Amino acid sequence: MNIVVSGGGTGGHIYPALAFIKEVKKYDPHANFLYIGTENGLEKEIVAREGIPFKAIKISGFKRKLSFDNVKTVYRFFNSFAICKKLLKEFQADVVIGTGGYVSGPVVYAASRLGIPTIIHEQNSVPGLTNKFLAKYVDKVAISFESSKKFFPEEKVVLTGNPRAQEVIGGDRAKGKSSLNLTENVKSVLIFGGSRGARPINESVLSILDELSKKPYQIVYVTGEVHYKQIMEQIGDCGRLKNIIIKPFIHQMPDVLAAVDLIVSRAGATTLAEITALGLPSILIPSPYVTANHQEANARTLSERNAAVLLLEQNLTGHRLLTLIDQILLNPETLKSMSKASFELGVRDAAKRLYQVMNELAAANNKI
């Protein structure tokens, strides 16, 4: 089977796509893949590392206010649409899957115009502009949250969960603890703001470092690579922070997630898929700077089920964060009940579910 995948802009669109590709290869090692992204996006570098054939198109997103840039975007869309039609014909695509980001727009739309079976995958509670547009043309819409169902044609929707969640199930707790020198049988909290870090979270943590150093639990604090050097200069001598491990970035996140007991993070869809798959309780601090405030909507799907505590950035202080960490980590019953609620929300076979949707669609169209 020849499968085209497109998604870009952020890791939240790219990593689910790669998790899906890995799942397909398990069942069909002879499947052929083509990934279509942008030349300057994160996807080019990430996909290249995985050894997946990659083609680039030039496309930009729409501005939400009137702008001449939108005229350029329309031109690029139709130009990319023509290029995508050519690429899909040359590759003899049997099915096309878009995982979000504006790059998937012309790819999936071109496939629908060519009569190629199409699927879009929506990671967030509130869909982006591209998936809202494509929903009218695709055959199936795979969603990660039940709450996003109302945004799409009901007859097309399938709840699959986020394929990235399935990848963390195999995390090695022992390796995770060893990689960070975490002490066994001592509770631990992982605090991070994404690969680039989040300044408000960093400022709050810095304000309570000395108090954290006196706690009976361990703290893994990930600053983000762009903030690490400055933060280490601010901290100075780390000798007093014996229970605090400070890192710029974590590469083996599945192992580390398996090794900790509580998460403090933003509320990106991929992060939430990972932590619910493992049944981890969390304190979620949604980024207020994202489209349609979708991270807050993501977070509420967990907080309303008592799987997480929602802490809005406008209410974030070091003292408030410290109080919440104590209330969860130092209370075994709270930790247990939140873990159970988180686990119940997780979809641990999401990649397999999406693979099955693709197979059924391809079979219905005589593509397999």
DOLUM-535186 format. One record per residue: x, y, z of N, C-alpha, C, O in turn; residue number from 1. Coordinates in steps of 0.02 Angstrom, whole numbers. Layout:
<pts>
  n.east  n.north    n.up  ca.east  ca.north   ca.up  c.east  c.north    c.up  o.east  o.north    o.up  pos
       X        Y       Z        X         Y       Z       X        Y       Z       X        Y       Z  NUM
...
</pts>
This chain:
<pts>
  n.east  n.north    n.up  ca.east  ca.north   ca.up  c.east  c.north    c.up  o.east  o.north    o.up  pos
      42      -60       0        0         0       0      44       62       0      94       64      35    1
      25      112     -38       61       176     -41      24      228       0     -33      246     -16    2
      56      252      53       23       295     102      58      363     105     119      366     115    3
      19      415      96       46       483     103      23      512     169     -36      508     188    4
      71      541     206       57       572     271      80      644     268     132      659     240    5
      40      689     297       59       759     298      38      790     364     -19      780     387    6
      83      828     394       69       863     456     130      901     476     186      877     466    7
     123      961     503      182       999     519     168     1060     561     112     1073     583    8
     221     1099     571      216      1160     610     239     1150     681     281     1188     705    9
     212     1100     715      231      1085     784     239     1009     792     214      970     752   10
     275      991     845      284       921     859     218      886     873     211      826     862   11
     168      925     896      103       897     910      68      870     849      24      827     854   12
      87      894     790       60       867     727     106      814     697      84      768     662   13
     171      820     710      220       777     678     227      709     713     227      657     681   14
     234      710     780      246       648     816     189      598     812     201      537     808   15
     125      620     813       72       571     802      76      539     733      61      479     725   16
      97      578     683      104       551     615     159      497     614     150      445     583   17
     214      510     647      269       461     648     249      399     687     268      343     669   18
     212      408     741      189       351     780     142      307     738     145      246     742   19
     101      339     698       56       302     653      96      263     601      82      204     588   20
     147      294     572      188       261     522     223      199     551     226      146     520   21
     248      206     612      281       149     646     232       92     657     250       34     649   22
     170      109     674      120        58     686     104       20     621      98      -41     621   23
      96       57     566       81        25     502     137      -23     483     124      -78     458   24
     199       -2     494      257       -43     475     258     -109     514     284     -159     489   25
     230     -109     575      227      -171     614     183     -223     579     199     -283     580   26
     128     -201     550       80      -246     519      94     -257     444      80     -309     416   27
     123     -205     413      135      -209     341     205     -181     326     211     -123     306   28
     257     -222     335      325      -198     325     340     -178     253     391     -146     239   29
     296     -196     207      307      -178     136     270     -114     116     273      -95      57   30
     236      -83     163      201       -20     147     251       34     127     305       39     155   31
     232       74      78      274       131      56     245      196      82     184      205      82   32
     289      241     106      267       304     135     298      363      98     355      361      76   33
     260      416      94      285       481      72     258      532     121     197      536     132   34
     302      572     150      282       624     196     288      692     160     341      708     133   35
     235      730     159      236       795     127     231      849     181     184      851     220   36
     281      892     183      284       945     232     310     1009     201     309     1017     140   37
     335     1054     243      363      1117     218     440     1114     223     468     1075     262   38
     471     1155     183      544      1157     181     574     1181     246     626     1156     269   39
     541     1230     278      570      1262     337     539     1238     402     559     1262     456   40
     492     1192     400      459      1169     460     499     1118     499     547     1089     473   41
     479     1107     561      511      1057     603     508      988     571     553      946     581   42
     455      976     532      444       909     505     501      885     460     515      825     459   43
     532      930     424      584       908     377     641      873     414     662      819     394   44
     665      904     466      721       875     503     700      812     541     736      762     541   45
     642      815     573      619       758     613     606      697     569     626      641     586   46
     571      707     513      554       652     469     617      623     436     621      562     426   47
     665      666     420      727       643     389     764      595     436     793      546     413   48
     762      609     501      796       566     550     765      496     551     798      447     569   49
     701      492     532      667       427     532     676      389     467     653      333     460   50
     710      420     418      722       387     354     661      380     311     657      333     271   51
     613      425     318      551       422     279     557      470     220     576      528     230   52
     541      448     159      544       493     101     503      556     113     446      552     138   53
     531      613      95      500       678     112     499      723      50     549      728      14   54
     443      756      39      437       807     -13     411      872      19     369      870      64   55
     437      928      -4      419       992      26     376     1033     -22     386     1033     -82   56
     327     1069       7      288      1118     -30     293     1185       7     311     1187      66   57
     278     1238     -28      281      1305       2     210     1328      17     171     1340     -28   58
     195     1335      82      128      1353     102     132     1391     169     178     1380     208   59
      84     1435     181       82      1471     244      11     1470     271     -36     1453     235   60
       3     1488     334      -63      1486     365     -99     1552     357     -69     1604     343   61
    -165     1550     366     -205      1611     363    -198     1652     427    -193     1625     482   62
    -197     1718     418     -200      1763     475    -274     1770     496    -318     1769     453   63
    -286     1777     560     -355      1780     584    -385     1850     577    -444     1860     589   64
    -344     1898     557     -370      1965     543    -354     1983     471    -311     1951     439   65
    -388     2033     444     -377      2053     375    -305     2071     363    -276     2111     400   66
    -276     2041     312     -205      2052     298    -191     2035     226    -220     1989     198   67
    -144     2073     195     -124      2058     127     -89     1990     123     -88     1958      71   68
     -61     1969     181      -28      1903     183     -77     1847     165     -57     1795     139   69
    -142     1858     179     -191      1806     163    -200     1797      88    -216     1743      64   70
    -188     1850      50     -191      1845     -23    -134     1800     -47    -143     1757     -90   71
     -75     1810     -17      -18      1767     -33     -32     1695     -14     -13     1648     -50   72
     -65     1686      43      -81      1618      66    -127     1582      17    -117     1523       3   73
    -178     1618      -8     -224      1588     -57    -186     1566    -119    -196     1511    -145   74
    -141     1610    -143     -101      1594    -202     -58     1532    -189     -55     1487    -230   75
     -25     1530    -130       18      1473    -114     -23     1409    -107       1     1355    -124   76
     -83     1415     -81     -125      1356     -72    -140     1324    -140    -131     1264    -148   77
    -162     1364    -187     -180      1335    -252    -119     1312    -291    -123     1264    -329   78
     -63     1347    -282       -1      1325    -313      21     1257    -283      41     1212    -320   79
      17     1252    -216       35      1190    -182     -14     1134    -200       5     1076    -206   80
     -78     1152    -207     -130      1104    -227    -111     1070    -293    -117     1009    -299   81
     -89     1110    -341      -69      1082    -406      -7     1037    -399      -3      984    -430   82
      40     1059    -358      101      1018    -347      83      952    -313     109      899    -330   83
      38      957    -264       18       896    -227     -18      846    -272      -7      786    -266   84
     -59      870    -317      -93       825    -363     -41      786    -404     -48      726    -414   85
      10      821    -426       63       789    -464     101      737    -422     114      682    -445   86
     117      756    -360      154       710    -315     112      648    -300     139      592    -299   87
      48      657    -288        5       601    -270      -3      553    -329      -5      492    -320   88
      -8      580    -389      -14       538    -448      51      499    -459      49      439    -474   89
     108      533    -453      172       500    -464     184      444    -412     211      392    -429   90
     163      456    -351      173       407    -297     121      352    -300     128      299    -268   91
      67      364    -338       11       317    -343     -18      303    -274     -26      245    -253   92
     -34      358    -239      -58       353    -170    -124      314    -165    -170      324    -204   93
    -126      268    -117     -187       229    -103    -230      263     -50    -291      255     -50   94
    -198      299      -5     -233       334      49    -190      392      72    -129      389      70   95
    -223      446      95     -187       506     118    -213      525     187    -274      527     199   96
    -167      537     233     -186       553     302    -153      619     322     -92      627     316   97
    -194      666     346     -169       730     370    -174      733     446    -227      718     474   98
    -120      753     478     -120       756     551    -119      828     578    -104      840     636   99
    -135      875     534     -143       944     558     -86      990     538     -34      968     513  100
     -97     1054     549      -50      1104     525     -70     1124     455     -97     1084     417  101
     -56     1187     436      -80      1211     372     -52     1175     312     -82     1176     258  102
       6     1141     320       35      1105     264     -10     1048     241     -10     1030     182  103
     -48     1019     287      -91       963     267    -151      984     226    -183      942     194  104
    -166     1050     225     -224      1075     187    -223     1057     113    -267     1021      90  105
    -173     1082      76     -172      1067       4    -160      993     -12    -182      969     -64  106
    -125      958      33     -111       887      21    -176      846      23    -191      809     -23  107
    -213      854      78     -274       815      86    -328      837      38    -366      796      12  108
    -331      902      25     -382       928     -22    -369      900     -92    -415      881    -127  109
    -305      899    -112     -287       872    -178    -307      798    -183    -331      776    -234  110
    -296      761    -129     -314       690    -129    -389      681    -137    -411      637    -174  111
    -428      722    -103     -500       716    -107    -525      732    -177    -572      700    -201  112
    -494      781    -210     -513       798    -279    -494      743    -328    -525      736    -381  113
    -443      704    -310     -421       649    -354    -459      584    -338    -447      534    -371  114
    -502      586    -288     -540       525    -270    -500      475    -230    -519      417    -226  115
    -445      498    -199     -405       454    -157    -435      454     -86    -451      508     -61  116
    -443      397     -54     -469       395      14    -429      440      62    -367      440      60  117
    -464      477     104     -431       527     146    -455      523     219    -513      508     233  118
    -408      537     263     -422       540     335    -386      601     363    -329      615     344  119
    -418      636     409     -382       685     449    -383      663     522    -431      632     545  120
    -330      679     557     -326       663     629    -322      729     668    -278      770     655  121
    -368      737     715     -369       797     757    -346      780     828    -376      738     861  122
    -292      812     850     -265       797     916    -299      836     973    -302      812    1029  123
    -324      896     957     -348       940    1009    -424      936    1021    -461      910     979  124
    -445      964    1077     -517       968    1092    -551     1016    1044    -608     1004    1023  125
    -516     1070    1027     -543      1120     981    -501     1117     917    -441     1132     919  126
    -530     1098     861     -491      1089     799    -465     1155     771    -493     1208     782  127
    -411     1149     733     -382      1207     700    -419     1222     635    -463     1184     613  128
    -401     1278     604     -434      1300     543    -428     1249     487    -475     1237     449  129
    -368     1220     480     -356      1174     425    -403     1113     428    -434     1095     379  130
    -407     1082     487     -450      1023     493    -524     1040     488    -564     1000     463  131
    -544     1099     510     -613      1121     502    -630     1126     428    -684     1106     406  132
    -584     1154     390     -593      1160     317    -595     1092     283    -639     1079     242  133
    -548     1049     301     -542       984     267    -598      936     284    -613      890     246  134
    -630      945     342     -682       898     364    -738      890     313    -769      837     309  135
    -750      941     273     -803       938     222    -785      891     164    -829      867     129  136
    -721      879     155     -698       843      96    -672      773     110    -670      731      64  137
    -652      759     171     -620       694     185    -672      640     197    -731      653     206  138
    -647      577     196     -691       520     208    -701      506     283    -756      489     304  139
    -647      514     322     -650       500     393    -614      554     434    -563      582     412  140
    -641      567     493     -609       614     540    -595      576     604    -641      555     640  141
    -531      566     619     -511       531     680    -499      583     735    -462      631     724  142
    -529      573     793     -522       622     847    -489      591     908    -489      531     917  143
    -460      635     949     -425       613    1010    -467      623    1072    -460      587    1122  144
    -511      674    1070     -554       690    1127    -627      684    1105    -646      708    1051  145
    -668      653    1146     -739       648    1132    -771      717    1122    -818      725    1084  146
    -744      767    1158     -773       834    1157    -765      869    1089    -801      917    1075  147
    -719      845    1047     -711       878     981    -758      851     929    -760      876     872  148
    -797      801     946     -844       770     899    -893      820     870    -911      816     811  149
    -915      868     910     -966       916     889    -943      963     834    -985      996     803  150
    -879      966     821     -853      1011     770    -853      981     700    -840     1016     651  151
    -868      916     694     -861       881     631    -925      846     611    -968      833     654  152
    -933      829     546     -992       790     524    -994      724     562    -947      684     559  153
   -1049      711     596    -1054       654     641   -1040      587     607   -1008      543     637  154
   -1062      580     545    -1055       516     511    -983      500     491    -968      444     473  155
    -939      550     495     -869       539     476    -823      526     536    -767      503     528  156
    -847      541     596     -804       542     655    -792      472     683    -837      431     690  157
    -728      460     701     -708       399     735    -661      419     793    -612      454     781  158
    -676      397     853     -632       411     910    -575      360     910    -586      301     922  159
    -515      384     896     -456       340     895    -408      354     952    -370      310     973  160
    -409      416     979     -356       436    1024    -297      460     984    -299      462     922  161
    -243      478    1018     -183       505     987    -131      450     980    -110      421    1030  162
    -109      435     918      -61       380     908       3      385     950      33      334     966  163
      22      445     968       83       455    1007      78      421    1076     128      400    1104  164
      16      416    1102        6       386    1168      31      315    1170      59      293    1221  165
      22      279    1116       41       208    1115     116      198    1123     139      147    1148  166
     155      248    1101      227       241    1103     255      244    1175     307      214    1189  167
     220      279    1220      247       286    1287     233      226    1331     262      218    1385  168
     188      181    1308      171       123    1348     232       80    1362     237       48    1415  169
     279       79    1316      338        37    1324     394       70    1362     450       44    1362  170
     381      126    1396      433       160    1434     461      115    1489     424       78    1521  171
     526      120    1500      561        78    1550     572      119    1613     614      164    1614  172
     535      103    1667      539       141    1729     610      140    1758     635      191    1781  173
     642       82    1757      709        75    1785     759      119    1747     801      152    1777  174
     754      117    1681      799       159    1640     786      233    1652     833      273    1655  175
     722      251    1659      705       321    1671     735      345    1736     763      400    1739  176
     729      306    1788      756       325    1854     832      329    1851     863      375    1878  177
     862      279    1818      935       277    1813     962      337    1774    1014      366    1792  178
     927      356    1719      951       411    1677     953      478    1714     990      523    1695  179
     913      484    1766      909       546    1805     936      539    1876     933      586    1915  180
     962      480    1892      986       466    1960     932      477    2012     945      503    2066  181
     871      456    1996      816       463    2044     820      406    2095     836      349    2079  182
     804      423    2157      805       374    2211     741      332    2209     686      358    2203  183
     750      267    2213      692       221    2214     651      232    2277     678      249    2330  184
     585      221    2272      539       226    2328     532      297    2357     510      306    2413  185
     551      347    2317      539       417    2336     498      448    2280     517      444    2222  186
     442      480    2298      398       509    2248     435      564    2209     481      596    2234  187
     413      574    2146      447       624    2105     397      661    2061     346      633    2041  188
     413      723    2046      372       765    2002     415      789    1944     471      811    1954  189
     387      786    1884      420       812    1824     388      877    1805     327      881    1794  190
     428      930    1801      404       997    1783     436     1017    1717     497     1022    1712  191
     394     1030    1666      422      1051    1602     371     1094    1564     311     1090    1575  192
     397     1135    1519      354      1180    1481     359     1170    1406     347     1216    1367  193
     377     1109    1385      385      1096    1314     459     1098    1295     501     1115    1336  194
     474     1080    1232      544      1075    1211     582     1140    1216     642     1141    1228  195
     546     1196    1207      579      1262    1213     570     1294    1281     597     1348    1295  196
     533     1260    1324      522      1287    1390     466     1339    1390     441     1359    1337  197
     446     1361    1449      394      1412    1456     416     1460    1511     424     1441    1569  198
     426     1522    1492      453      1572    1538     412     1578    1603     441     1579    1657  199
     345     1583    1599      307      1590    1662     316     1532    1709     319     1541    1770  200
     320     1471    1682      332      1412    1724     402     1415    1754     411     1401    1814  201
     451     1433    1714      519      1439    1739     524     1490    1795     557     1478    1845  202
     493     1548    1786      496      1600    1837     465     1577    1903     490     1592    1957  203
     410     1540    1897      376      1516    1958     420     1464    1994     425     1466    2055  204
     450     1419    1956      492      1368    1986     554     1399    2019     572     1381    2074  205
     585     1446    1985      643      1479    2013     628     1513    2079     671     1515    2124  206
     567     1539    2085      549      1575    2147     540     1529    2207     538     1552    2264  207
     535     1463    2195      523      1416    2250     576     1361    2254     566     1311    2289  208
     631     1370    2219      682      1317    2218     707     1299    2288     713     1239    2304  209
     720     1348    2329      745      1334    2396     694     1296    2438     712     1252    2477  210
     630     1314    2431      578      1278    2467     571     1206    2440     563     1159    2479  211
     576     1198    2374      573      1131    2345     630     1087    2369     622     1027    2378  212
     688     1118    2381      747      1080    2402     738     1049    2471     777     1005    2490  213
     688     1071    2508      676      1045    2576     620      993    2578     603      968    2631  214
     592      977    2520      535       932    2517     557      859    2518     613      843    2498  215
     513      814    2542      530       743    2545     520      706    2480     519      644    2479  216
     511      742    2425      504       712    2360     557      739    2313     592      787    2330  217
     563      709    2254      613       729    2205     582      771    2150     523      761    2133  218
     620      817    2122      595       860    2069     640      853    2008     701      862    2013  219
     610      838    1951      646       841    1887     621      903    1851     563      906    1831  220
     664      952    1844      645      1017    1816     678     1026    1748     740     1031    1744  221
     638     1028    1695      663      1036    1627     650     1108    1605     593     1130    1599  222
     704     1145    1594      699      1217    1582     680     1235    1510     652     1288    1497  223
     696     1190    1463      694      1208    1392     764     1231    1372     797     1267    1409  224
     786     1210    1314      855      1223    1294     873     1297    1290     928     1317    1308  225
     825     1338    1267      841      1409    1257     848     1446    1323     878     1500    1325  226
     822     1418    1378      824      1452    1443     877     1423    1489     894     1454    1540  227
     904     1366    1473      945      1328    1521    1006     1367    1546    1017     1371    1606  228
    1046     1395    1501     1107      1428    1522    1093     1486    1569    1126     1494    1620  229
    1044     1528    1551     1028      1586    1592    1002     1564    1661    1020     1593    1712  230
     961     1512    1662      934      1488    1726     989     1460    1771     989     1472    1831  231
    1035     1423    1742     1090      1395    1782    1134     1450    1810    1160     1445    1866  232
    1142     1504    1772     1180      1562    1798    1143     1594    1856    1174     1616    1904  233
    1076     1599    1851     1037      1628    1905    1039     1585    1968    1042     1612    2023  234
    1039     1520    1959     1038      1475    2017    1105     1475    2053    1108     1473    2114  235
    1160     1478    2015     1226      1478    2045    1244     1409    2071    1238     1360    2035  236
    1265     1405    2133     1286      1342    2164    1225     1296    2173    1178     1313    2208  237
    1227     1238    2140     1171      1190    2144    1178     1140    2201    1136     1096    2209  238
    1230     1147    2241     1243      1099    2294    1187     1093    2344    1177     1040    2374  239
    1150     1147    2353     1095      1147    2402    1033     1112    2376     987     1097    2414  240
    1031     1098    2310      971      1071    2278     979      995    2266     975      972    2209  241
     991      959    2320     1009       888    2313     952      844    2286     964      792    2257  242
     890      865    2296      833       826    2273     803      853    2208     749      832    2187  243
     839      899    2176      815       931    2114     863      917    2057     922      934    2060  244
     838      886    2005      877       873    1944     856      923    1891     797      926    1875  245
     903      961    1865      887      1013    1816     916      994    1748     976      981    1742  246
     873      992    1698      894       972    1630     868     1023    1579     816     1054    1590  247
     905     1033    1524      880      1077    1471     826     1044    1429     780     1077    1404  248
     831      977    1421      787       940    1377     791      866    1395     843      843    1420  249
     738      829    1383      738       757    1395     725      721    1329     675      733    1296  250
     772      678    1310      766       643    1246     726      578    1252     688      561    1207  251
     733      542    1307      699       478    1317     637      489    1361     632      462    1416  252
     590      529    1336      532       547    1376     489      487    1397     466      486    1453  253
     478      435    1354      439       378    1377     467      345    1441     429      327    1485  254
     533      338    1444      564       309    1504     556      354    1565     542      330    1620  255
     564      419    1555      558       466    1611     486      469    1636     474      471    1696  256
     438      471    1590      368       472    1610     350      410    1651     309      413    1697  257
     380      354    1634      367       292    1670     397      294    1740     379      254    1783  258
     444      340    1751      481       342    1814     455      392    1865     476      391    1923  259
     410      437    1844      388       491    1889     315      479    1911     280      436    1884  260
     294      519    1961      228       509    1991     179      566    1978     118      557    1986  261
     204      624    1958      162       682    1947     193      725    1892     254      730    1888  262
     151      755    1851      174       798    1796     149      869    1807      91      880    1825  263
     193      918    1795      174       988    1791     193     1011    1721     252     1009    1704  264
     145     1032    1680      162      1048    1611     109     1092    1578      57     1107    1608  265
     123     1113    1518       73      1143    1474      22     1088    1457      27     1032    1482  266
     -27     1106    1416      -82      1059    1402     -87     1043    1328    -141     1042    1299  267
     -29     1032    1296      -29      1011    1227     -61      943    1220     -57      901    1265  268
     -93      931    1163     -130       869    1153     -87      807    1159    -108      757    1188  269
     -26      809    1133       17       751    1135      38      735    1207      39      677    1227  270
      54      787    1245       72       776    1315      15      744    1353      26      697    1392  271
     -46      767    1342     -104       739    1378    -117      667    1357    -137      626    1398  272
    -106      653    1293     -114       584    1270     -65      538    1304     -82      482    1323  273
      -3      562    1312       49       521    1344      34      509    1418      40      453    1441  274
      16      561    1454        8       553    1526     -55      513    1544     -56      478    1594  275
    -108      520    1503     -168       480    1518    -157      407    1499    -186      362    1530  276
    -117      394    1448     -101       325    1430     -67      290    1488     -76      230    1498  277
     -27      327    1526        9       299    1583     -28      307    1649      -8      278    1699  278
     -82      345    1648     -119       357    1710     -82      402    1759     -83      390    1819  279
     -50      454    1733      -14       501    1775     -59      560    1794     -92      588    1751  280
     -61      578    1858      -96       640    1877     -55      700    1856       6      695    1847  281
     -87      757    1849      -51       815    1823     -78      881    1850    -136      886    1870  282
     -35      931    1848      -53      1001    1858     -42     1034    1791      15     1038    1768  283
     -95     1056    1759      -90      1081    1691     -95     1157    1690    -141     1187    1719  284
     -47     1188    1656      -43      1261    1650     -48     1277    1575       4     1284    1543  285
    -108     1282    1548     -116      1291    1476     -83     1355    1450     -85     1407    1483  286
     -53     1350    1392      -28      1411    1359     -87     1452    1335    -130     1427    1299  287
     -90     1517    1354     -145      1559    1331    -131     1590    1263    -170     1630    1238  288
     -74     1572    1232      -52      1604    1171     -66     1561    1109     -41     1577    1055  289
    -105     1508    1115     -118      1463    1059    -185     1478    1027    -228     1510    1058  290
    -195     1454     966     -256      1466     928    -317     1442     966    -319     1386     991  291
    -367     1485     969     -432      1469    1000    -426     1445    1072    -471     1412    1098  292
    -370     1462    1104     -359      1443    1174    -371     1367    1183    -398     1345    1234  293
    -349     1328    1133     -367      1257    1134    -333     1218    1191    -358     1166    1211  294
    -276     1243    1217     -245      1206    1272    -287     1207    1335    -289     1158    1372  295
    -322     1263    1347     -366      1264    1406    -423     1214    1397    -442     1179    1444  296
    -450     1210    1337     -503      1161    1323    -476     1090    1332    -511     1048    1360  297
    -415     1077    1309     -384      1012    1319    -380      996    1394    -399      941    1416  298
    -355     1044    1432     -344      1034    1503    -409     1020    1540    -412      979    1586  299
    -462     1054    1521     -526      1046    1555    -555      975    1545    -592      951    1588  300
    -538      943    1490     -562       874    1481    -533      828    1534    -564      778    1551  301
    -475      846    1561     -446       807    1615    -467      832    1684    -485      793    1728  302
    -466      898    1693     -482       925    1759    -555      912    1778    -570      902    1837  303
    -600      912    1729     -670       899    1744    -683      827    1764    -735      811    1792  304
    -635      783    1750     -640       713    1771    -594      698    1830    -583      640    1847  305
    -567      751    1860     -523       744    1919    -458      706    1904    -429      676    1949  306
    -438      707    1841     -374       676    1823    -317      726    1826    -259      707    1824  307
    -334      790    1830     -284       843    1831    -311      902    1870    -372      909    1881  308
    -266      946    1889     -284      1011    1918    -268     1064    1866    -211     1066    1841  309
    -316     1105    1850     -306      1159    1801    -282     1221    1837    -316     1246    1883  310
    -224     1247    1818     -197      1309    1846    -185     1358    1789    -137     1351    1751  311
    -229     1407    1782     -222      1456    1728    -159     1498    1739    -141     1514    1795  312
    -127     1516    1684      -65      1554    1689     -75     1619    1727     -30     1642    1762  313
    -133     1650    1720     -146      1713    1754    -148     1705    1830    -140     1753    1867  314
    -159     1643    1852     -160      1629    1924     -96     1594    1949     -91     1575    2007  315
     -48     1586    1904       13      1549    1921      60     1590    1963      81     1645    1944  316
      77     1564    2021      131      1591    2063     171     1532    2089     146     1475    2089  317
     231     1545    2111      271      1491    2139     237     1460    2200     236     1399    2207  318
     209     1502    2243      176      1477    2303     117     1433    2286     108     1380    2315  319
      76     1455    2238       17      1416    2218      39     1348    2189       9     1297    2204  320
      90     1349    2148      115      1287    2117     141     1239    2171     126     1179    2169  321
     179     1266    2218      207      1224    2272     151     1193    2314     156     1134    2333  322
     100     1232    2329       44      1206    2368       9     1148    2333      -7     1098    2364  323
      -2     1156    2267      -35      1103    2229       7     1039    2226     -19      984    2233  324
      72     1047    2215      117       989    2213     113      952    2280     107      891    2281  325
     117      988    2335      113       958    2401      47      921    2411      45      865    2437  326
      -8      954    2391      -74       925    2402     -83      859    2366    -119      815    2389  327
     -49      851    2310      -55       789    2271      -3      737    2292     -21      681    2309  328
      61      756    2291      114       708    2304     116      684    2376     136      627    2389  329
      96      726    2423      101       708    2493      36      677    2520      30      663    2580  330
     -12      668    2475      -76       638    2495     -87      575    2453    -109      580    2396  331
     -72      516    2481      -77       453    2442    -145      441    2411    -149      416    2355  332
    -199      459    2446     -265       448    2420    -280      493    2360    -310      471    2310  333
    -259      556    2364     -268       602    2308    -229      578    2247    -254      578    2191  334
    -167      558    2259     -124       533    2205    -155      472    2172    -156      466    2111  335
    -181      427    2212     -211       366    2187    -274      380    2147    -284      351    2093  336
    -318      423    2172     -381       437    2138    -370      474    2073    -404      461    2023  337
    -322      521    2072     -307       558    2010    -275      512    1958    -290      517    1899  338
    -232      467    1982     -201       419    1936    -253      375    1903    -250      362    1843  339
    -301      352    1943     -354       309    1916    -396      346    1864    -412      319    1812  340
    -413      409    1880     -454       449    1834    -415      463    1769    -444      461    1715  341
    -351      476    1775     -309       487    1716    -305      425    1672    -312      429    1611  342
    -295      367    1704     -290       304    1667    -354      289    1629    -352      264    1573  343
    -411      305    1659     -476       291    1628    -486      334    1565    -525      315    1521  344
    -452      391    1561     -459       434    1503    -410      415    1447    -417      438    1390  345
    -361      374    1462     -309       357    1413    -333      309    1359    -376      266    1371  346
    -305      318    1300     -318       271    1244    -250      241    1226    -208      273    1196  347
    -242      178    1246     -176       147    1241    -164      109    1176    -110       82    1166  348
    -214      106    1133     -206        73    1068    -224      120    1011    -250       99     960  349
    -210      185    1021     -231       236     973    -202      226     903    -237      233     853  350
    -138      210     900     -106       200     834    -138      141     797    -148      143     737  351
    -153       89     835     -185        30     805    -255       48     780    -276       25     727  352
    -291       87     819     -359       108     799    -357      148     734    -398      137     689  353
    -309      194     729     -304       234     668    -284      190     608    -309      200     553  354
    -241      142     620     -222        94     568    -283       56     543    -291       44     483  355
    -326       36     590     -386        -2     571    -435       42     531    -466       18     484  356
    -441      106     549     -484       152     511    -458      158     440    -497      156     392  357
    -392      164     433     -362       169     366    -375      106     326    -393      109     267  358
    -365       48     357     -374       -15     322    -446      -24     298    -458      -45     241  359
    -494       -8     342     -564       -15     324    -582       32     266    -619       13     221  360
    -556       92     269     -569       141     216    -539      119     150    -570      122      97  361
    -476       95     153     -443        71      93    -479       11      63    -486        7       2  362
    -501      -34     106     -537       -94      82    -602      -75      48    -621     -103      -3  363
    -637      -26      78     -701        -4      50    -692       29     -18    -737       30     -59  364
    -631       55     -30     -616        87     -94    -574       42    -139    -544       66    -188  365
    -570      -22    -122     -532       -71    -162    -459      -52    -170    -430      -62    -224  366
    -430      -24    -117     -359        -5    -120    -314      -58     -90    -253      -53     -94  367
    -345     -109     -58     -304      -165     -32    -338     -230     -51    -313     -284     -35  368
</pts>
